[in-house]
Amino acid sequence: MGVRVRSGRRNRSVARPQDGGGGAARRWGAAGVVVLAVLLVFWPVCGHQFLIWDDYPAVAANAQLNPVTLQGVLWFWAHPYMSIYIPVTYTFWGVLAAMGRGDVPDANGIWLNPYLFHTANLIVHMLAALAAYGLLLRLTRRAWAACAGALLFALHPVQVEAVAWVAGMKDLLCGMFSLVTLWQYVAFAQTAENASTARRRWHYGAAAVAFALALLSKPAAMSLPVAAVAIDRWIVGRSWRQVAFSAAPWLGMAIPIAVFARIAQPVSFPADGGHVWLRPLLATHALAFYLYKLVFPAKLAVQYHQAPGVIIANRWLYVTWIAPAAVAIAIAAASRSRKWLIAGGVVFLAGVLPVLGLAPFQFEAYSLVSDHYLYTAMLGPAIVVAFVMTSTSPGKAAPITCGVVLGILGARSFVQTWCWRDTQTLFEHNLAVNPVSNAAYENLAAWNLMHKDPAKALDQARYAIELDPSRAQPYVTLSNAQLRLGQLNNAIQAGRKACDLAPNNPVALANLAGLLAQANQLDEAIKLARRELQFAPDDAATRMNLAIMLFRKGDRQGAVDQARQAVDQQPGDGVAQTKLGFLLEQTGQMDESARHYQAALQLNPNNALAGQGLERIQRSRGR
């Protein structure tokens, strides 16, 4: 469906890519330059650590990936996780988790090798840069012009966030598949109508498959049909009828994903203050911010001081719309002979359209803007640079200028990669850029708690609460720090505050349930644990904690039932196998208990508790 073009107008851009001399050697040489540049600039990321900021919950400490099983991977195809549906990304992470699981956990209890995941990010970014090069070569038919555009896409400092952050893999995969989609779509559109039907269908089919993979890597690809239409109409030059006939089926693919993404990520906070009419102004403010970072990519941060409430309170949005409006007018004025300017502008806009703030999204609680939102959108400026290089008169000035600018951008990106080497470095850098970053204080508090400095974690959690008292997470961290300092009553109070702020938050509920269990308030703890499981029924850790609570209350069979479900959900968890073995031993079910102790020992031969339990059972049988 959608591959036959019925207009009688001939395609004006059907020739094979040419490079103005040099042939295949020049094309391959330019591709080699792209690969080498990406490796030279981004190699430091291969030695970075997992970050508490999304890397831990999404990958490093994700129960479905530790250890990975087919059942665990398939779970992501049936459920959104962390309020986003990205099954292709989680499948890729599952493959990496199977390859990168160590023999023993590190000091933080993490079994996975972070270097493998970071190296995978670098490789996917390199493939995305090559896809950008292939697309630009198709469009410009000039190898070195395409190379220049691809290098801008690959080396611009705003791309560092997606590449240096393990959780940024969703942006990288989405971007890579999006670029392959456009590359193959252009190949389809440029193939003459009287050429082989099979060849045209192959290109269109490859584009459709890549588009589906992009959507399932990250829903932000839903706006990709807009980019395809812009390139097809204003660069390839086909008629509106031809363009619409080719792009329409993709809208049918994108709309369900858009609807499901909204369902998976409900937003309960009125980031716009309840004034919906401000949303377009927020969107133009975000565009102005991105244009600024394109030209002046300094002071890059994970969290900018750009939350909607801040923007509205400072009245920036009543002025900043002028910048994108001026750019749009300039493009329109120059586009009569340079229609690629329109295409580049629309491609850039399409890349950020889902996250401009026209519709609320979760990260707005921190900031309306973020560097990784620009990953696919950077194709727009890349198109402009590539066509500028083809339209300049012969001479050395333009290539030298372009090379110097790209060199500066690459050097800036190289420096920026080191800011991402671990949680402490990243968020101390963030505070240097944005001293009122509540995200930085939240993550530094969690990092210090992990590294056994609860007093410092307590202070930083309090800073985070002072900056934004409406968020539950810093209260959870505060309660854990107070618990480490022996302040159980204060910890319970902070845990209750977290649940008051987010009564349906599984993390807050599970945290308070654990605190109450330590205070021997088992009835309320059990009630909270059951409530948490209503919102997160696949949370094996909470289910096992509930089993222990029930056992302490004397409900031994209920404890065994919950423990069995926990092990069924996470059979590769040796600790859960050991606890189930113990509960079964206490209820006299020795044969089944022995099997679970043995399973725990197979997962970790150094599991002392499992070994002791199995020895007890063997001694009892010997008597």
GIFEN-V320367 format. One record per pair of residues at least 24 apart in sequence whose C-alpha atoms are under 7 Angstrom apart, sorted by sequence separation. I is the first residue (numbers start at 1). J is the second residue. If there is no record, write none. Layout:
i=I j=J
i=I j=J
This chain:
i=129 j=153
i=423 j=447
i=457 j=481
i=458 j=482
i=492 j=516
i=560 j=584
i=129 j=154
i=182 j=207
i=225 j=250
i=351 j=376
i=352 j=377
i=473 j=498
i=68 j=94
i=181 j=207
i=225 j=251
i=351 j=377
i=438 j=464
i=455 j=481
i=472 j=498
i=506 j=532
i=540 j=566
i=574 j=600
i=180 j=207
i=181 j=208
i=350 j=377
i=454 j=481
i=522 j=549
i=590 j=617
i=349 j=377
i=65 j=94
i=68 j=97
i=181 j=210
i=348 j=377
i=438 j=467
i=472 j=501
i=506 j=535
i=540 j=569
i=574 j=603
i=68 j=98
i=180 j=210
i=181 j=211
i=347 j=377
i=348 j=378
i=438 j=468
i=454 j=484
i=471 j=501
i=472 j=502
i=506 j=536
i=540 j=570
i=574 j=604
i=348 j=379
i=436 j=467
i=446 j=477
i=454 j=485
i=470 j=501
i=538 j=569
i=556 j=587
i=65 j=97
i=178 j=210
i=222 j=254
i=285 j=317
i=288 j=320
i=347 j=379
i=348 j=380
i=442 j=474
i=445 j=477
i=449 j=481
i=476 j=508
i=510 j=542
i=517 j=549
i=578 j=610
i=177 j=210
i=178 j=211
i=288 j=321
i=347 j=380
i=177 j=211
i=282 j=317
i=285 j=320
i=288 j=323
i=345 j=380
i=476 j=511
i=177 j=213
i=178 j=214
i=222 j=258
i=272 j=308
i=281 j=317
i=285 j=321
i=288 j=324
i=344 j=380
i=177 j=214
i=271 j=308
i=272 j=309
i=284 j=321
i=287 j=324
i=344 j=381
i=125 j=163
i=219 j=257
i=271 j=309
i=219 j=258
i=344 j=383
i=174 j=214
i=281 j=321
i=284 j=324
i=344 j=384
i=122 j=163
i=173 j=214
i=174 j=215
i=121 j=163
i=219 j=261
i=174 j=217
i=178 j=221
i=341 j=384
i=173 j=217
i=174 j=218
i=340 j=384
i=121 j=166
i=131 j=176
i=118 j=164
i=182 j=228
i=186 j=232
i=190 j=236
i=125 j=172
i=128 j=175
i=132 j=179
i=135 j=182
i=170 j=217
i=171 j=218
i=174 j=221
i=118 j=166
i=121 j=169
i=124 j=172
i=128 j=176
i=131 j=179
i=135 j=183
i=170 j=218
i=61 j=110
i=117 j=166
i=124 j=173
i=127 j=176
i=131 j=180
i=134 j=183
i=60 j=110
i=128 j=179
i=60 j=112
i=131 j=183
i=308 j=364
i=307 j=364
i=307 j=365
i=307 j=366
i=307 j=367
i=308 j=368
i=306 j=367
i=307 j=368
i=305 j=367
i=306 j=368
i=303 j=366
i=304 j=367
i=306 j=369
i=50 j=114
i=303 j=367
i=49 j=114
i=48 j=114
i=48 j=115
i=47 j=115
i=302 j=370
i=46 j=115
i=48 j=118
i=286 j=356
i=46 j=118
i=45 j=118
i=46 j=119
i=283 j=356
i=283 j=357
i=282 j=357
i=283 j=358
i=279 j=357
i=280 j=358
i=279 j=358
i=42 j=122
i=89 j=169
i=89 j=170
i=286 j=368
i=286 j=369
i=38 j=126
i=35 j=126
i=267 j=360
i=271 j=364
i=267 j=361
i=271 j=365
i=267 j=362
i=31 j=130
i=235 j=339
i=234 j=339
i=235 j=340
i=234 j=340
i=235 j=343
i=58 j=167
i=234 j=343
i=55 j=166
i=55 j=167
i=231 j=343
i=30 j=143
i=34 j=147
i=54 j=167
i=230 j=343
i=30 j=144
i=27 j=143
i=31 j=147
i=38 j=154
i=50 j=166
i=230 j=346
i=26 j=143
i=30 j=147
i=34 j=151
i=38 j=155
i=230 j=347
i=45 j=164
i=227 j=346
i=17 j=137
i=227 j=347
i=17 j=138
i=19 j=141
i=20 j=142
i=18 j=141
i=19 j=142
i=227 j=350
i=17 j=141
i=18 j=142
i=19 j=143
i=226 j=350
i=88 j=213
i=224 j=350
i=223 j=350
i=303 j=430
i=88 j=216
i=89 j=217
i=223 j=351
i=302 j=430
i=87 j=216
i=88 j=217
i=301 j=430
i=305 j=434
i=86 j=216
i=87 j=217
i=223 j=353
i=304 j=434
i=86 j=217
i=86 j=218
i=301 j=433
i=220 j=354
i=299 j=433
i=303 j=437
i=303 j=439
i=158 j=297
i=157 j=297
i=14 j=190
i=85 j=261
i=13 j=190
i=14 j=191
i=84 j=261
i=14 j=192
i=11 j=190
i=84 j=264
i=11 j=192
i=83 j=264
i=84 j=265
i=83 j=265
i=80 j=264
i=3 j=201
i=175 j=375
i=3 j=204
i=171 j=372
i=175 j=376
i=171 j=375
i=161 j=371
i=162 j=372
i=161 j=372
i=159 j=371
i=158 j=371
i=159 j=372
i=158 j=372
i=159 j=375
i=13 j=236
i=12 j=236
i=13 j=237
i=12 j=237
i=153 j=378
i=12 j=238
i=153 j=379
i=11 j=238
i=153 j=382
i=152 j=382
i=150 j=382
i=149 j=382
i=149 j=383
i=7 j=242
i=149 j=385
i=5 j=242
i=148 j=385
i=149 j=386
i=148 j=386
i=146 j=386
i=145 j=386
i=145 j=387
i=2 j=245
i=3 j=246
i=2 j=246
i=145 j=389
i=145 j=390
i=2 j=249
i=136 j=383
i=140 j=387
i=157 j=409
i=156 j=409
i=160 j=413
i=164 j=417
i=152 j=406
i=155 j=409
i=156 j=410
i=155 j=410
i=157 j=412
i=157 j=413
i=160 j=416
i=164 j=420
i=156 j=413
i=160 j=417
i=155 j=413
i=41 j=410
i=51 j=422
i=52 j=423
i=41 j=413
i=42 j=414
i=45 j=417
i=49 j=421
i=50 j=422
i=51 j=423
i=41 j=414
i=44 j=417
i=48 j=421
i=49 j=422
i=44 j=418
i=48 j=422
i=42 j=417
i=53 j=443
i=52 j=443
i=67 j=572
